Amino acid sequence: MTTLTKEQWKQVEINLSGPFGEVELLADGYRLTLQVQRYKALRHCITVGKLKGEWFKGEAPEAKKFCRESRRWLYPAKKREEAAKALTRHLRKTCADVEIVRM
């Protein structure tokens, strides 16, 4: 088992500190290409390049090892609560028959 030294890790960080930096690593037998890419205006992020489609499904071992699952709400809690109340109020007013199929 080989691991990078502190100096090598420092060199990796230096290569990834600027825009359009790129480093290719071999981690546990997986070839990874780390790239600095533009995320938003004046923001950059480090991405794992050359991803395969099955990695996004979350079932591949590479996905479990290298891709972090991320979930975010589109609306804040107050808006979600208001929308839920509006939906139930709308269903009560417009539907004559409402039943639960599965809960």
Order of alpha helices (4+ residues) and beta strands (2+ residues): alpha-beta-beta-beta-alpha-alpha
